[in-house]
Amino acid sequence: MNKSASLLISNCNVHNKNFKIIIVVDGNKKLKQKIESEFKTTAINGE
């Protein structure tokens, strides 16, 4: 893992269950934004 790699940890409460999403993004902000966007959409649609 190089220095540009970052660790994204998201805690979400969906249906009263705690989900922890851990995503490693290797210096790619667009990928990070895409993953966050898709996760938010999934969480909203899953309600």
C-alpha positions in Angstrom: 0.0 0.0 0.0 1.5 3.3 -1.1 1.3 6.7 0.6 -1.5 7.9 -1.5 -3.8 5.1 -0.3 -6.5 6.2 2.1 -8.9 4.2 4.3 -12.6 5.1 4.1 -14.7 3.9 7.0 -18.4 4.5 7.0 -20.8 3.6 9.7 -24.5 3.5 8.7 -27.6 2.6 10.6 -30.0 0.7 8.2 -33.1 -1.0 9.5 -31.7 -0.6 13.0 -28.7 -2.7 12.2 -25.2 -1.3 12.3 -23.2 -1.8 9.1 -19.6 -0.9 8.9 -18.2 -0.4 5.4 -14.4 -0.3 5.0 -13.1 0.7 1.6 -9.5 1.2 0.6 -9.1 3.8 -2.1 -5.7 4.1 -3.7 -5.4 7.8 -4.4 -8.6 7.8 -6.6 -11.0 10.4 -5.4 -13.4 9.8 -8.3 -13.6 6.1 -7.3 -14.2 7.0 -3.7 -17.0 9.4 -4.6 -18.6 6.8 -6.9 -18.5 4.2 -4.2 -20.0 6.6 -1.6 -22.7 7.7 -4.1 -23.7 4.1 -4.9 -23.7 3.2 -1.2 -26.0 6.1 -0.4 -28.3 5.3 -3.2 -28.4 1.6 -2.1 -29.1 2.7 1.5 -31.9 5.0 0.4 -33.5 2.5 -1.9 -33.2 -0.2 0.8 -35.5 1.7 3.2 
